């Protein structure tokens, strides 16, 4: 089962929820990102969003594993990969804003 594209309203809702994650959730996301990097993923990307991205890539050499993982995660939360990508995007935008403000202050 592939993830459906998020509507603009769903994307906004997912980003808003990610912007208000509690401490424990942020720590768990940090561990998720750590293990994603250990296994060759991009920094600051969760395993869930990587699995979604790879499962959508017709030329990926790890497509089967990503499709299976993405499908398994969808059993716990519909559209899990797409929602994870939205969360990753929100967290990246927050870091970008923070770093720009810090650089502008110097």
N, C-alpha and C positions, 0 to 999 in steps of 0.2 A: 504494500500500500504506500504510494508516494504521498508526500505532503502536498496540500493544496497551497497555491499562492495566497498570501495574506492580503486581505482587503486593506485599504488605507486606514480604516478605523481599527482593524485588528492589529495592524502594525503599530499604530499610535498607542493602543492599549498595552501591547507587549512591551514597548519601550518605556511607557510610564511605570509599569510594574517593575521593570528592571532598574529604573532610576530610584526606586524606593525599597530595594532589597535590604533585608536586615543583615546584621553582622555575621551570623552563622551562615546564612546563604552565600554571602560574599566570600567567606572563607572556603566553603565547599566549591564555589566557582573557581577560586584560586587553585585548589587541588586539581580540579578538572582541567584547567588550563595547563598546569604543570605537567600532568600525565600526557596531555595532548602533545606538548613540546617534546617530552621524552621519546614519544613514538613518532617523531618527525613532523608534527604539525606546526602551524604558525603560532608565534607568541600571541597571547591574549585571545586565542580562539578556543572555544570549548570543544570537547569531543563530539558533542551532539551536533553542533553547527558544521563541524568538519565532515561528519558522516553524511549530513544532508547535502553539503556541497559536492562531495565525492560521488554520492549516489546519483546526483543530477549530471555528472560529467561523463559523457559517453566514452571518453578516451582514458579514463582512470584505470590503472592496473589493479587497484584494490576495490573495485566497484562492488563485487559480491559481498565482501565483508561489510562495507558501508551500507549497502541495501538491507542486509540482514539486521544490522544494528539499528538503523533508522526505523525499520518496521517494528522491531522489538520495543523501541522507545515509544512508538506511536500507540502501542497497546496500553501504556500507562498514561499518556497524554496525547490527545489528538493534535496533529500538526507539531509535534515536539521539535523537530529539526528547524522548521520555519520560525517557531517561537524562540528557539535558542539563538538563531541568527539575529533576530530582532534584539534580543538581550545583549548579545555581543556587540552589535552596532551601537546601542545606547551607551554601554560601558566605554566603548572606544571614543564616542563623541564627548563623553564626560571627561575622560583623560585629556583629549585634545584641547578642550576648553580650558581646563585647569593649567595645562602646560603653556598654552598661549598667554594666559593671564600672568603666569609667573615670568615668562620671557619679556612681556611688555612692561612689567614692574621693574625690570633691571635696567 
